[in-house]
């Protein structure tokens, strides 16, 4: 069932292009800027020059996620390996919005979300009549502190509740109809085992994961032997 409901990268971007108000309006965030512990929320601007330069990275497989010129919001986390000391956890750029379209399209009833982030999906689902309630499990208290006041002004506890807990140990206190999991800062095939654990821990009629398709593609690419390696394995080579 999950495979039948997967949306390709092309289709997701096409949906945004065809009906930008529907999806962009549902997923863009108005979360205020702020900093708490190891996290911060900030606005950032992408210029036309910067966008063009990023598109050049397409040859390296990066340009496809380059945001067009405009103003966006990002959730950053402290990262000593970065020159600035910060790395992006998530943002409301078109590429990220496209990643979350499956959640907006297929989640309904009582919904479980693991990972709060900028609450793009949580708020988007709260705006959908087909959704009865949204429960978000978030392990970082600093992220909750950054978002909590803003979210309480917008949504009451019956519509959106936030639980401070680890998704891998929290015991569900109700049955969920659908689930969306987004707890990873980067796209990697190493995320796949955790996706399997979350699917098993929280069974639902439909379950989706952020960037699952890209993670599977990375795994398949790594497993695929190079042409040279294949030739060396042939008898007599």
N, C-alpha and C positions, 0 to 999 in steps of 0.2 A: 504493500500500500504506500509506504514512504517513497519508494522509487517512482511510482506512478505520479506522485505529487511533486517531484523535484522540478524546480524551475531552472533552466539553463541560464548562464551568465548573459547570453545574448537576449533571451526572452525577458529577463529581469530588467535590463537596461531599456529594452523596447517598451516595457510597460510604463516605466518612469517617463520616457520620452513622449508616449502617446497620451498619458494622463498625469502630467506632473503635479497638478494640484491635489489629486487624490492621494498619491503615495508620498510625495515630498511634504505635503501638508500634514500627513499623518505621522511622519517619522522625524521631521525637523524638530529640534528641541529648543526650548526657551530657558533652559537651566542657567542660573546666574553664575558669573565667574566667581572663583574662590579657590582657596588652598587649605588643605587639611592633612596633616601628617605626610604620607608618601604620595598623595594625589592632589591634583589641581584641575580645575575647569577653566578653560580660556577660549577667547575668540581669536581666530586667525584669518588673515586675508590672503588669497591667492591672486596674483596678478596675471595678466595675459602672458607676459614674458616668462614668468615662472611655469605656467601651464605648458607653454610651447617647449620649454627646456625639459620638462618632465616627460613629455610625449616622446622625446628622443630616446628615453630609456626603454621604449617598447621593444627594441632589439634585445634588451636584457630581460624582457618579460615583466617589467615594472610599470611601463607607461599606461597600461590598460586601467590602472587604478588611480591615475593622476586626476585630481579634482579640477574642474574648470574654474576659471576666474570667478571669484565671489567671496563672501564671508561665511565662515563655518565655525562650529564649536567642537572642541576636542577635550577628551578626558586623558590627562597625562599621568604617568607614574614615574617615580624616581628610578633612574637607571644610571649607575656610575660609569657604564661603558660609553655613554653618549657624551659628547663634548658639552652640551648644554646641561647635562645632569638629568634630563627628562626624556621619556619616550612616550609615544602616543599609544594609549590603550584602545581608544575608539574615537570616531568622529562622525559628524552627520554629513559627510561628503556623499555625492551620488553613488560611488562604488559601494560604500558601506550600506547605504539605503537599499541598493539592489540586493546585497547579501541577505537583507532581512525581509524582503518581499514574501518569501514562503510563509514566514510567521504571520504576517498580516493577512495573507490570503486563506490560510488553512486552520489557524488556531480559532477555536470557538468553545463555548461552554465555560467550564472552570479550567483556567489555564495556569500552568506552572512555568515560570521562567527562572533559570539559574543564571546569575550574573546581572547586576543592576545597570552598571555602566552609566550612560547618560539617560537611561530610561526611555530611549527611543521606541523600543518595541513595547514596553509596558504601557506607555501613554497611547501609542498607536492602537493597541488592542483595547484599551479602556474606551476609546472612541467608537469601537465597533459594537453595534447592537447585538450581534451574534455571540458576543462574549459576556458571560455572566459575572465572572470575577477573575482577577489576576493576582497570583501569589508570586512574589519575587524572593528568591533565596540568594543572599549576598554575604560573602564571608568577611569582607573588609569593612570595618566600622567607619573608617574615614570616608569611604565612598558613600555610605548611607548618610553620614553627617552632612556631606556636601549637597546631597539631593533631597533630604527628608523634608525640610521646611517648604521648599518649592513644590514638592509633590503633594504635601498635605493641603496646600492652598488650592490645588487643582482637583484632588480626588479624595473621597472619604475612605475609611478603612474597609467598608464592605465592598467597594469597587476595586481598590488596590491596597494590598497589604505587603509590607516588607519585613522579611525575617532575617535576622542576623545569624547566619549559620553556614557551615560548610556543606556544599551540595552532596559530597560523598559520604557524609555521616548523618545528615538531617533525616529524621523519620517523618514521612508525609503524614499529616493529620487529617487528610481528606483524599478522596479519589479525584484525580484530574482527568479531564476529557482529552486534552491536548497539552503538549509540552514543547518548549523552545529552550535550547541550551546554548549559552554564549559566555564562556568563562575563560577563553584563551586570548592572550594579547596578540598572538601572531598566527599565521596560517602555517601549519606543519603537519606532516604525516604522523608525528609523535602525538598529536592530539587524538588520533583514532581510538587507541585503547580506552581513553577516558570517555569518549563518546559511547563506546560499547557499555561501559560500566553504568553511565547515566541512563541509557536506554533500558537496561535491565533493572536498575533501581527504581525508576519511575515509569512503569508501563502505562501507556496511554493509547487512545485510538489513533492518534497521529503524533509523531515526534520529529522535530527538526533540529538541526545543528548549524551554527554559524560556520560557513565556509567548508561544509563537509565534502562537497564535490571537489573543491580545490585540494583538500587534504588527501582524498583518495587518488587524485591525479598525481600528486607528488609521490605517494607510495608506489603507484604503478610505474612511474618514470624511474624511480630508484631501483625497482626490481627488474626493470627491463634491461637485459644485457646489451652492451654496446656491440656494434657490428664487428669491431676488431676482436672482442672477447668471443663472440659467436664463431668467428672464423678460426680462432686459435683452438676452439673446442672440437673442430672437425678432425676426423682421423687423417693423419698424414700431414697436418699443417703445423 
